Amino acid sequence: MSKIIAVEHLTLDGVMQSPGRADEDTRDSFRHGGWAHRHDDPVQAEVMGAHMAAHHTR
């Protein structure tokens, strides 16, 4: 059986909405889109990419 690994971008106050782009999701007048990119970590991205590539199955 395969594992499912999920990475969630969540602020300390519980916001999960629109981490990618400022205009990604403006429901209910949400004005803080794109918040996750300010906190990108290139080392974490490299490690996660290597892990996903090593464990990729079809």
Secondary structure as UniProt FT lines:
FT   TURN            12..13
FT   TURN            22..23
FT   HELIX           27..29
FT   TURN            33..34
FT   HELIX           35..39
FT   HELIX           42..54
//
